[in-house]
Amino acid sequence: MRSSPWTILVLGVLAFAMIAVGMLLTLGRFRSTPAGNRLKLANEIREKFRFDSVRVDRGKEGKHETIFVQYETEVPLYGDTAAMEKEMRDVGILVFEKCEPKDKEEVDRVHVTRHEVRRSGCDRKVLSHEVTVKNPELEKFFE
């Protein structure tokens, strides 16, 4: 039994359309999840500060509910700790401005880790620096 090329073409187009609709429905559900919100926040941080990559997670650090932000940049600050800390505190403040209202109420702090990548290949060197930024909304209650 031989199929005509038109039958194969029509079946291929129908299969493609069903896959596209399924992907759109799945993507719509993913946007409203906490993981989707963290992904959107990571993209906003990456675009605003022009970092190479950004990762945002949420978890516990000791007894504190914390948002963890890790980012890589190739912009060298050559040990200028004041500039590094200002950049990292700006990232932490942006996280509290852009995060979901539920996270603003529950999260105590943002732990920011900066990975500065120097050179590439075998000579690659990564320098790390960490800062913890407290939630400005919660600090008002404890002052």
Residue, then its C-alpha position, 0 to 999 in steps of 0.5 A: m500500500r503506497s501513500s501519496p506525498w500529500t498524505i505524508l505532508v498533511l500528517g506531518v503538518l498536523a503532527f507539528a501543529m499538535i506539538a506546537v500547541g502542547m509546548l505553548l500550553t506547557l510553557g504557560r504553566f511553567r511561567s506561573t511556577p516558583a522555578g519560572n519566577r526564579l528564571k525570570l528574575a535571573n534573566e532580569i539580573r543578567e540583562k541589567f548588569r550584563f553578566d555572563s550567567v546568573r543562577v537564582d535558587r531559594g533555600k535555607e541557610g541555617k535558620h534563615e530563609t535565603i535566596f541564593v544568587q550566583y553570577e559569573t562575569e568577565v569584568p575585572l575589578y582587580g581586588d577593588t573590594a568596595a566596587m565588588e561589594k557595591e555591585m553585589r549589594d545592588v544585585g541583592i537590592l534588585v532581587f528584593e525589588k523584583c521578587e514575588p510578594k510571597d518571597k518578600e514576606e518569607v525571605d530574610r536575606v539574599h546570599v550573592t556570590r560573584h565569580e570573576v573569570r579571568r582568561s580562558g582555556c588552561d589558564r582560566k582563573v576564577l575568583s569568588h567573593e560572597v556578600t549577604v544582603k538582609n531584607p530591607e523590609l524586615e530590617k524596619f521591623f527589627e530597628 
